Amino acid sequence: MCVIALATIFFTGAAARAEKPARVIDTHIHLYDTEREGGVPWPHKTTPWLYKPHLPADFKKTAQPLGVTDVVVVEASHLVEDNQWLLDLVKDDDYFVAIVGNLSPASDDFAANLKRFAKDPRYVGIRVRNNDVPFELNDKTLANLRLLAEDDMTLDLLTGHASLEKIDELAREIPDLRIVVNHCLGQPFRGQPADDKWKARVHTLAQNKNVYCKFSGLIEQSGKEPAPADVEYYRPVLDVLWKEFGPRRMVFASNWPVINKAGDYAAHLKLVRGYLEGKGDDATERVFWKNAAEVYRLDLPKRQQ
């Protein structure tokens, strides 16, 4: 089936009763060039389906026909200068409205690097990803992360790196720091009710109104290849997240191209749209773009409707 037909299903199928959202902002994709001189630190050659160039034109070819209007790119490389490489890669294309960089808050040169990259208004925050840099909430790390809050920037986190308890501690320590936890808090989807202990941890974390949750990771965390296409398989976990974070703190994201191992972009859109069915137009607008614009303080270009 062609992507135009899939877009029609996504926006106008019988199951999708809400109106087409005014925008769709994907807040989590990765761009990199495995063929550039020196290669890339991520992904690894052991993942051949990922280890090939994924560049702006590749994503646009995938997402634009499906109605995605704006993109936030997340840097997956721990190399400091790759922040600039990514900014340069999309500097002349306003389809890519923001960059979430990659800087270690444990580094001595964090403040200088943050100031340098933040001169570009598209540099809206950082993500802490690398497991080889312990995410300890010591005086240095907290001081550096306070700089993000002071500059009205955002922190993305992976739960494989920072536990829900540690994220909760950070959110309470710096309440004016906006924190976006990636990929449905990293929770596996198995088509079964969520664990009560996990539900309690989510409830505690969500009491912090400065914490948001990315509506992504369904396909990759499904435990199956290909990933189940029925939203009911994912609903037990999604219902917990929706109850705790609600329509104002769930943010659409795809995690492209990682989703391609067990599914594809159109399948992810269909799952998100299916879950939002019946929750109202306002919830659809908020999840697909308004929450993203708020949490990342996006200066969105005008788009033709």
DRENGULO-405381 format. One line per 4 residues: number of its first residue (from 1); their letters; for each residue x, y, z of N, C-alpha, C. Coordinates in steps of 0.1 Angstrom, whole numbers, plus 2048, in hexadecimal, padded with zeros to 3 digits. Example, Ala and Ser with C-alpha at 12.3 -4.5 7.8 and 13.67 -1.06 7.14 Angstrom:
BEGIN
1 = as = 884/7C7/84E/87B/7D3/84E/884/7DF/84E | 880/7EA/847/889/7F5/847/881/800/84F
! end
This chain:
BEGIN
1 = mcvi = 808/7F4/800/800/800/800/809/80C/800 | 806/816/7F8/80E/822/7F7/80D/82B/803 | 816/834/805/816/83D/811/80A/846/811 | 806/84A/805/7FB/854/804/7EE/84D/809
5 = alat = 7EC/840/806/7E1/839/80B/7E2/837/81A | 7EE/834/81F/7EF/833/82D/7EC/840/834 | 7F0/84B/82E/7ED/858/834/7DE/85A/835 | 7D7/855/82A/7C8/857/82A/7C2/84E/835
9 = ifft = 7C7/842/838/7C2/83A/843/7C5/841/850 | 7D1/846/851/7D5/84D/85E/7CB/858/862 | 7C8/861/858/7C1/86D/85B/7B2/86B/859 | 7AD/863/850/79F/863/84D/798/856/84D
13 = gaaa = 79F/84B/853/799/83E/854/78D/83F/85D | 785/834/85C/779/834/865/77C/834/873 | 788/82E/877/78B/82E/885/790/83B/88A | 794/845/881/79A/851/885/78F/85C/884
17 = raek = 787/85E/88F/77C/867/88E/780/876/890 | 78B/878/897/78F/886/899/794/88C/88C | 794/899/88C/799/8A0/880/7A8/89F/87F | 7AD/8A0/873/7BB/8A0/871/7C1/8AB/87A
21 = parv = 7CC/8A8/882/7D2/8B3/88A/7D8/8BE/881 | 7D8/8CA/887/7DE/8D5/87F/7EC/8D3/87B | 7F4/8CC/884/802/8C9/881/804/8BB/887 | 80F/8B5/883/815/8A9/889/824/8AB/88B
25 = idth = 828/8AC/898/836/8AF/89A/83C/8A2/8A0 | 845/89C/899/84C/890/89D/858/895/8A6 | 858/892/8B2/862/898/8BC/86E/88E/8BE | 86F/884/8B6/87A/87B/8B9/87E/872/8AD
29 = ihly = 887/878/8A5/88D/870/89A/89D/872/89B | 8A4/869/894/8B2/869/894/8B7/86B/886 | 8C1/873/883/8C7/875/876/8D6/873/878 | 8DC/86C/86F/8EA/869/870/8EF/863/862
33 = dter = 8FC/864/860/902/85F/854/90D/855/857 | 90A/848/855/914/83E/858/91F/83E/84E | 91E/845/843/928/845/839/931/852/83A | 92F/85A/844/938/866/845/945/862/84A
37 = eggv = 94F/86A/848/95C/867/84D/95D/866/85C | 963/85B/860/963/858/86F/957/850/874 | 94D/84E/86C/941/846/870/939/84D/87B | 931/845/882/929/84A/88C/92A/841/898
41 = pwph = 928/846/8A5/928/83D/8B0/91C/835/8B3 | 911/83A/8AD/904/833/8AD/8FD/836/8A0 | 8F7/82C/89A/8F5/81E/89E/902/816/89B | 901/809/8A0/90C/800/89E/90B/7F8/892
45 = kttp = 916/7F3/88D/916/7EB/881/90E/7DD/883 | 90C/7DA/890/905/7CE/893/8F6/7CF/891 | 8F2/7DB/88D/8E3/7DD/88A/8E3/7E2/87C | 8E4/7D9/872/8E5/7DD/864/8D8/7E5/85F
49 = wlyk = 8CD/7E2/865/8C1/7E9/860/8C1/7F8/865 | 8C9/7FB/86F/8CB/809/873/8D8/80F/86D | 8E2/806/86B/8EF/80B/868/8F0/80E/859 | 8EA/819/855/8EA/81F/848/8E6/82D/849
53 = phlp = 8E9/836/83F/8E5/844/841/8D6/846/843 | 8D3/84E/84C/8C5/853/84E/8C6/862/84F | 8C2/868/844/8C4/876/842/8B7/87E/840 | 8B7/88B/840/8AB/892/83F/8A2/88E/834
57 = adfk = 8A7/88C/828/89E/888/81D/898/87B/81F | 89F/872/826/899/864/829/88D/866/832 | 88E/86E/83C/883/86F/845/877/877/83E | 87A/881/837/86F/888/830/868/87F/827
61 = ktaq = 86F/877/820/868/86D/817/85F/864/81E | 862/861/82A/85A/858/833/84E/85F/839 | 851/86B/83F/847/871/847/83E/87B/841 | 843/883/838/83B/88E/832/82E/889/82C
65 = plgv = 82E/87E/824/822/879/81E/818/874/829 | 81C/872/835/813/86D/83F/80E/879/848 | 812/885/844/80C/891/84B/815/897/856 | 821/892/858/82A/898/862/82F/8A5/85D
69 = tdvv = 82C/8B0/865/82F/8BD/860/83C/8C3/866 | 841/8BE/871/84C/8C4/878/854/8B9/87F | 861/8BB/881/869/8B1/887/873/8B6/891 | 875/8AF/89C/87F/8B2/8A6/889/8A6/8A5
73 = vvea = 896/8A9/8A2/8A0/89F/8A1/8A7/89D/8AE | 8AA/891/8B2/8B1/88E/8BE/8BE/888/8BB | 8C9/88E/8C0/8D7/889/8BD/8DA/87D/8C5 | 8DE/872/8BF/8E1/866/8C6/8F0/864/8C8
77 = shlv = 8F8/86C/8C2/906/86B/8C4/90B/872/8D0 | 915/86C/8D8/91A/873/8E3/925/87D/8E0 | 92A/87D/8D3/934/886/8CF/930/894/8CF | 936/89D/8D7/932/8AB/8D8/930/8B2/8CB
81 = ednq = 939/8B0/8C2/938/8B7/8B5/92D/8B2/8AC | 928/8A7/8AF/91C/8A2/8A7/910/8AA/8AA | 910/8B2/8B5/905/8BB/8B6/905/8C6/8AB | 911/8CB/8A8/912/8D4/89D/910/8CE/890
85 = wlld = 914/8C2/88E/912/8BB/882/903/8BA/87F | 8FB/8B7/889/8ED/8B5/887/8E6/8C3/884 | 8EA/8CD/88B/8E5/8DB/889/8E8/8DF/87A | 8F4/8DC/876/8F8/8E0/868/8F0/8D7/85E
89 = lvkd = 8ED/8CB/861/8E7/8C2/858/8D9/8C7/853 | 8D2/8CD/85D/8C4/8D1/85A/8C2/8E1/85A | 8CD/8E8/859/8CD/8F7/85B/8C4/8FE/851 | 8C3/8F8/845/8BB/8FF/83B/8AD/8F9/838
93 = ddyf = 8A9/8F1/841/89C/8EA/83F/893/8EC/84B | 889/8F5/84A/880/8F7/856/876/8EC/859 | 877/8E2/852/86F/8D6/855/874/8D0/863 | 881/8D2/865/888/8CD/871/889/8D9/87B
97 = vaiv = 87F/8DA/884/87D/8E6/88B/886/8E7/898 | 88B/8DC/89C/893/8DD/8A9/89D/8D1/8AA | 8A7/8D3/8B2/8B1/8C9/8B5/8B1/8C6/8C4 | 8B0/8BA/8C8/8B4/8B6/8D6/8C2/8B0/8D5
101 = gnls = 8CB/8B7/8DB/8D9/8B3/8DA/8DD/8A8/8E4 | 8EA/8A5/8E4/8EF/89B/8ED/8FB/8A0/8F4 | 8FA/8A4/901/905/8A9/909/904/8A2/916 | 90F/89E/91B/90F/897/929/90F/8A2/934
105 = pasd = 905/8A2/93C/905/8AB/947/910/8A9/952 | 917/89E/950/922/89B/959/92F/8A1/955 | 92F/8A7/949/93C/8AB/943/93F/8B9/948 | 94C/8BC/949/951/8C9/94E/94E/8D4/944
109 = dfaa = 94D/8D1/937/94B/8DB/92D/93C/8DC/929 | 933/8D7/931/925/8D7/92E/920/8E5/92C | 923/8EE/935/91D/8FC/934/922/903/927 | 92F/902/924/935/908/918/92E/903/90C
113 = nlkr = 92D/8F5/90B/927/8EF/8FF/918/8F3/8FE | 911/8F3/909/903/8F6/908/901/905/903 | 909/90E/908/909/91C/904/90C/91D/8F5 | 916/915/8F0/91A/916/8E2/90F/911/8D9
117 = fakd = 909/906/8DC/8FF/900/8D3/8F2/908/8D4 | 8EF/90D/8E0/8E2/913/8E2/8E1/921/8DB | 8EC/925/8D5/8EB/932/8CD/8E2/930/8C1 | 8E1/923/8BD/8D8/920/8B2/8CA/91D/8B9
121 = pryv = 8C0/925/8B6/8B3/924/8BC/8AC/916/8BA | 8B1/90E/8B1/8AB/901/8AF/8B0/8F7/8B9 | 8BA/8FB/8C0/8C0/8F1/8CA/8B8/8F3/8D7 | 8AE/8EA/8D9/8A4/8ED/8E4/8A6/8E5/8F0
125 = girv = 8B0/8DC/8F1/8B3/8D4/8FD/8BD/8C9/8FA | 8BE/8C0/904/8C7/8B5/902/8C0/8A8/906 | 8C6/89D/902/8C2/890/907/8CE/889/90D | 8CB/883/919/8D5/87B/91F/8D3/86D/91B
129 = rnnd = 8DD/867/915/8DA/859/90F/8E5/84F/913 | 8F2/853/913/8FC/84A/913/8FE/843/920 | 8FD/836/920/8FE/82E/92C/90C/82E/932 | 916/832/92A/924/832/92F/926/83E/938
133 = vpfe = 91D/848/938/91E/853/941/913/852/94C | 917/84F/958/90D/84D/963/905/85A/965 | 8F8/858/965/8EF/863/968/8ED/865/977 | 8F7/86B/97D/8F6/86D/98B/8F2/87B/98E
137 = lndk = 8E9/87D/998/8E4/88A/99B/8ED/890/9A6 | 8FA/892/9A2/903/899/9AB/903/8A8/9A9 | 90B/8AF/9B0/90B/8BE/9B0/90E/8C3/9A2 | 918/8BC/99B/91B/8C1/98D/910/8BF/983
141 = tlan = 90A/8B3/983/8FF/8B0/97A/8F3/8B9/97C | 8F0/8BB/989/8E4/8C3/98C/8E7/8D2/988 | 8F3/8D7/98A/8F6/8E4/986/8F5/8E6/977 | 8FA/8DC/970/8F9/8DD/961/8EB/8DC/95C
145 = lrll = 8E3/8D3/962/8D5/8D2/95E/8CD/8DE/962 | 8D1/8E5/96C/8CA/8F2/96F/8CC/8FC/964 | 8D8/8FB/95E/8DA/904/952/8D0/902/947 | 8CC/8F6/945/8C1/8F3/93B/8B4/8FA/93F
149 = aedd = 8B1/8F9/94C/8A5/900/951/8A6/90F/950 | 8B1/914/953/8B3/923/953/8B2/928/944 | 8B6/920/93B/8B5/923/92D/8A8/91F/926 | 89F/91A/92E/892/916/929/893/90B/91F
153 = mtld = 89C/902/921/89E/8F6/918/899/8EA/91F | 899/8DF/917/892/8D2/91B/89D/8C7/91D | 89A/8BE/926/8A2/8B2/928/89A/8A6/923 | 89F/89E/91A/89A/891/916/8A1/886/91E
157 = lltg = 89A/87C/922/8A1/871/929/89C/863/924 | 8A5/85A/923/8A2/84C/921/8A1/844/92E | 897/83C/931/896/836/93D/8A0/82A/93F | 8A6/826/934/8B0/81C/935/8BD/821/93C
161 = hasl = 8BD/82F/93C/8C9/836/941/8C6/83C/94F | 8BA/841/950/8B6/847/95D/8A9/841/961 | 8A9/83B/96D/89D/835/972/891/83F/975 | 885/839/976/87A/842/979/87C/849/986
165 = ekid = 882/842/98F/884/848/99D/88E/854/99C | 898/852/993/8A2/85D/992/89C/869/98A | 894/866/980/88D/871/979/884/878/983 | 87D/871/98B/874/878/995/87D/881/99E
169 = elar = 888/87C/9A3/891/883/9AB/895/890/9A4 | 899/88F/998/89E/89A/990/893/8A5/98E | 887/8A0/98B/87B/8A8/988/878/8B1/995 | 879/8AA/9A0/876/8B2/9AD/882/8BB/9B0
173 = eipd = 88E/8B8/9AD/899/8C0/9B0/89A/8CD/9A8 | 896/8CB/99B/895/8D7/992/888/8D8/98B | 87E/8DD/993/870/8DC/98E/86D/8E5/982 | 876/8EE/97E/874/8F6/972/87B/8F1/966
177 = lriv = 881/8E5/967/887/8DE/95C/87D/8D5/955 | 87A/8D7/949/871/8CF/941/878/8C2/93E | 872/8B6/942/878/8A9/93F/86F/8A1/936 | 875/89C/92B/86D/894/922/872/885/923
181 = vnhc = 86B/87C/928/86F/86E/929/86C/867/91C | 875/861/916/874/85B/909/86C/84E/909 | 865/84B/8FE/861/83E/8FA/858/837/905 | 84D/83E/909/843/838/912/84A/833/91F
185 = lgqp = 854/83B/923/85C/838/92F/864/82B/92E | 866/827/922/86D/81A/91F/866/80E/923 | 859/80E/926/852/803/92A/84F/7F9/91F | 852/7EC/921/84F/7E2/917/840/7E0/915
189 = frgq = 83B/7DD/909/82D/7DA/907/82C/7CB/904 | 823/7C5/90B/822/7B7/90A/813/7B2/909 | 80A/7BC/907/7FC/7B8/905/7F5/7B4/912 | 7FC/7B7/91D/7F7/7B3/92A/7F6/7BF/934
193 = padd = 7EE/7BE/93F/7ED/7C9/948/7FB/7CD/94D | 7FD/7DA/950/80A/7DF/955/80C/7DB/963 | 818/7D9/967/81C/7D5/974/818/7E0/97E | 813/7DC/98A/80E/7E6/994/819/7EE/999
197 = kwka = 825/7E9/99B/830/7F0/9A0/835/7FB/996 | 834/7F7/989/838/801/97F/82D/80C/97F | 821/809/980/816/813/980/818/81C/98B | 81C/818/997/81E/820/9A2/82A/82A/9A0
201 = rvht = 834/825/999/840/82D/996/83C/838/98C | 834/834/982/82F/83E/978/827/849/97F | 81E/845/988/816/84E/98F/81E/858/997 | 828/853/99E/831/85C/9A6/838/866/99C
205 = laqn = 83D/861/991/845/86A/988/83C/874/982 | 830/871/97E/827/87A/977/821/885/981 | 823/884/98D/81F/88F/996/828/89B/994 | 833/899/98D/83C/8A5/989/836/8AA/97C
209 = knvy = 831/8B6/97D/82A/8BC/971/834/8C0/966 | 841/8C0/96A/84C/8C3/960/851/8B7/958 | 84A/8AB/95A/84E/89F/953/844/89B/949 | 849/899/93C/841/895/931/845/887/92C
213 = ckfs = 83C/881/924/83F/873/91F/83D/873/910 | 848/86E/909/847/86C/8FB/83E/860/8F7 | 835/862/8EE/82C/858/8E9/833/851/8DE | 83D/849/8E1/845/842/8D8/84A/835/8DE
217 = glie = 851/82C/8D6/856/820/8DC/84D/814/8DB | 841/816/8D6/837/80B/8D6/83D/7FF/8CE | 841/802/8C1/845/7F7/8B8/852/7F1/8BD | 85B/7F9/8C1/868/7F3/8C6/867/7EB/8D3
221 = qsgk = 85E/7EF/8DB/85D/7E9/8E8/852/7DF/8E9 | 84D/7DA/8DD/842/7D1/8DD/846/7C3/8E0 | 853/7C0/8DF/857/7B2/8E1/855/7A9/8D6 | 850/7AE/8CA/84D/7A5/8BF/851/7AC/8B2
225 = epap = 855/7A3/8A8/858/7A8/89B/851/79F/891 | 848/7A5/889/844/7B4/889/83C/7B7/896 | 83B/7C4/899/834/7C8/8A5/825/7C7/8A2 | 81D/7C3/8AC/80E/7C2/8AB/808/7CF/8A5
229 = adve = 7FF/7CE/89C/7F8/7DA/896/7EC/7DF/89E | 7E7/7D6/8A7/7DB/7DA/8AF/7DF/7E2/8BB | 7D9/7EE/8BC/7DB/7F7/8C7/7D8/7F0/8D5 | 7CF/7E7/8D5/7CB/7E0/8E1/7D7/7D9/8E8
233 = yyrp = 7E0/7D5/8E0/7EC/7CF/8E6/7F4/7D9/8EF | 7F4/7E5/8EB/7FB/7F0/8F2/7F3/7F7/8FD | 7E6/7F5/8FC/7DD/7FE/904/7E0/7FC/914 | 7E2/7F1/919/7E4/7F0/928/7EF/7F9/92D
237 = vldv = 7FA/7FB/926/805/804/92A/801/812/927 | 7FC/814/91B/7F8/822/917/7ED/828/920 | 7E4/820/924/7DA/825/92D/7E0/82A/93A | 7EA/823/93F/7F1/828/94B/7F7/836/949
241 = lwke = 7FF/837/93E/805/843/93A/7FB/84F/938 | 7F0/84B/931/7E6/856/92E/7E0/85A/93B | 7DD/851/944/7D7/855/951/7E0/85E/959 | 7ED/85B/959/7F6/863/961/7FB/870/95B
245 = fgpr = 7FE/870/94E/803/87B/947/7F8/883/940 | 7EE/87C/93B/7E3/883/935/7E6/889/927 | 7DC/890/921/7DE/895/914/7E7/8A1/913 | 7EB/8A7/91E/7F3/8B3/91E/802/8B0/920
249 = rmvf = 805/8A3/923/814/8A0/925/818/893/91E | 810/88F/914/814/884/90B/818/88B/8FD | 824/887/8F8/829/88E/8EC/82D/884/8E1 | 827/886/8D6/829/87D/8CA/838/87D/8C6
253 = asnw = 83D/871/8C4/84A/86F/8BF/84A/861/8B8 | 855/85F/8AF/855/852/8A8/861/849/8AB | 86C/84F/8AE/879/848/8AF/87D/842/8A2 | 87B/849/897/880/845/88A/88F/847/88A
257 = pvin = 896/83E/884/893/832/87C/892/825/885 | 894/826/892/894/81A/89A/887/812/899 | 87C/818/896/86F/811/895/86F/808/889 | 879/809/880/878/801/874/87C/7F3/876
261 = kagd = 881/7EF/881/885/7E1/883/879/7D8/885 | 86E/7DD/88B/863/7D5/88E/856/7DB/888 | 857/7E6/881/84B/7EC/87B/84F/7F7/871 | 847/801/870/84A/80D/868/843/819/86D
265 = yaah = 846/824/866/840/831/86B/831/831/86B | 82C/82C/860/81D/82D/85E/816/824/869 | 81C/819/86D/816/811/877/816/818/884 | 821/81F/887/821/827/894/817/831/894
269 = lklv = 816/839/88A/80B/843/889/7FD/83D/88B | 7FB/832/885/7EE/82C/886/7EB/828/895 | 7F5/823/89C/7F4/81F/8AA/7F0/82B/8B2 | 7F8/836/8B0/7F5/841/8B9/7E8/847/8B6
273 = rgyl = 7E4/848/8A9/7D7/84D/8A5/7CC/844/8AB | 7CE/837/8AA/7C4/82E/8AF/7C2/82F/8BE | 7CD/832/8C6/7CB/833/8D4/7C4/840/8D7 | 7C6/84B/8CF/7C0/858/8D2/7B1/858/8CD
277 = egkg = 7AD/84E/8C6/79F/84E/8C2/796/84F/8CE | 78C/858/8CD/782/85A/8D7/787/863/8E2 | 793/868/8E2/798/870/8ED/796/87F/8E9 | 791/882/8DE/78E/890/8DA/798/897/8D2
281 = ddat = 793/8A1/8CB/79C/8A9/8C2/7A7/8B0/8CA | 7A4/8B5/8D5/7AE/8BD/8DD/7B9/8B3/8E1 | 7B6/8A7/8E5/7C1/89E/8E9/7C9/89B/8DD | 7C3/899/8D2/7CB/896/8C5/7D4/8A1/8C2
285 = ervf = 7CF/8AE/8C3/7D7/8B9/8BF/7E3/8BA/8C9 | 7E0/8B8/8D6/7EA/8B9/8E0/7F5/8AF/8DE | 7F2/8A2/8DD/7FC/898/8DC/804/899/8CF | 7FD/89D/8C4/805/89D/8B7/80D/8A9/8B5
289 = wkna = 80A/8B5/8BC/813/8C0/8BA/813/8CB/8C5 | 808/8CD/8CB/807/8D9/8D5/811/8D6/8E1 | 811/8CA/8E6/819/8C7/8F1/828/8C8/8ED | 82B/8C4/8E1/839/8C5/8DD/83D/8D3/8DC
293 = aevy = 834/8DC/8D6/838/8EA/8D5/83A/8F0/8E2 | 833/8EC/8EC/834/8F2/8FA/841/8ED/901 | 843/8E0/901/84E/8DA/908/85B/8DE/903 | 85C/8DF/8F5/869/8E3/8EF/86A/8F1/8EB
297 = rldl = 85F/8F9/8EF/85F/908/8EC/862/90A/8DD | 85A/903/8D4/85D/904/8C6/858/910/8BF | 860/916/8B7/85C/921/8AE/858/91B/8A1 | 84B/918/89F/847/910/894/845/919/887
301 = pkrq = 84A/915/87C/848/91C/870/839/91A/86B | 834/923/863/827/922/85E/827/917/853 | 81C/90F/853/81B/904/849/80E/906/841 | 80F/903/835/802/903/82D/7F9/8F8/831
305 = q = 7ED/8FB/832/7E3/8F1/836/7DD/8E9/82A
! end
